[in-house]
């Protein structure tokens, strides 16, 4: 059985990018610009930098979230699955998972 991936830390970066630390030790920089461009619940996050910068890890669900209960699946952020919307998410690995470093 594979380990469920959760987010343990997140910080906003320039543009519409975040740096997420995952429960397996991996750190990824994730470009959310295409996803945010879809509008809808993401419109206020995309249009107001101060809202984007309120990104945090929900302590109960261990995923990335913004005010108004907008959240993103950690396994989609990680790259295990693609968004159901078909939007492409660019990711850059800053640090490999701890178990891959052997």
N, C-alpha and C positions, 0 to 999 in steps of 0.2 A: 504494500500500500504506500502510495506516495504522500509526502508531507504536504499539508495545506499551506500555501504561501499567504502570509499576511504582511502588512506594512507596519513597521515599527517606528519610522520617523519620516517626515516629509518637510521639505522647504521649497519656497517659491524661488525660481531663478528668473533671469531676464526673459522678456517675451512671455509666451504662454508655456513655459517649461517648468517642470518640477524635478527635484532630486529626491528619490524615494529609497529608503533603506528597507530591505525585506527581512523576514524572519530567518532566512537561510544565510544571512550575512551579505547578500548581493546588494550593490548600490547601483541604481540606474538613473540616468537623466532622461526624462520622458517629455517629448514635445507634444503638447495637447492642442496645438493651434488648429489642426484640421477638425478635431472633435469639437472644439469650442466654436468653430466657424459655422457649425450646424445650427447655432442659435438655440431656441427653446429655453430649457432650464439653464443652459450654459451662457445665454446672452448677457446677464448681469456680470458674470464672472469675467467674460471676455471684454466687456465694455468698460469696466471699472477696475483699475489696477488694485485699489484698496480692497475690493472684494476678493480678487484673485489671491492676494497676499494673506487672506484669512484661512488659507488651506491648513488642514490639520489632520491628525490621525484620530479617528473615532476610537476611544478606549475600549468600547464594547465589541464593535465589529472588526476592528483593526484594519480599516480601509481608509483611503483618502476621502476627505469630505470638505465641503464648503457650507456656509450658512444656507438656510432654507432646505436642508436635508438633501443636497446634491452630493452624490458620492460616486466613486468609480471602483469597479471590481479589482481587487489586488492581483488576481491571476491574469486579467486583461492588461493591467499596467505592466506586469512582469514580462508578458509576452507569451504566456502559455496558451492563451486564446486570443482571437481577434474580436473587436467589438461587433455585436450583432448588427449594428448599423452599416458595417462594411467600411467604416472610416479607417484610414491607415494611421497608425501611431508609430512615430519614429522613436527609437530607444537607443541609448548609448550606454554600454556597461562601463561603470567607473571601477567597480570591484566585483570580481567573480564570487559566486557562492562559496562559503567556507568549505563545504565538502568537495568542491571541485579543485581545491588548491593542493591536493595531495599528490 
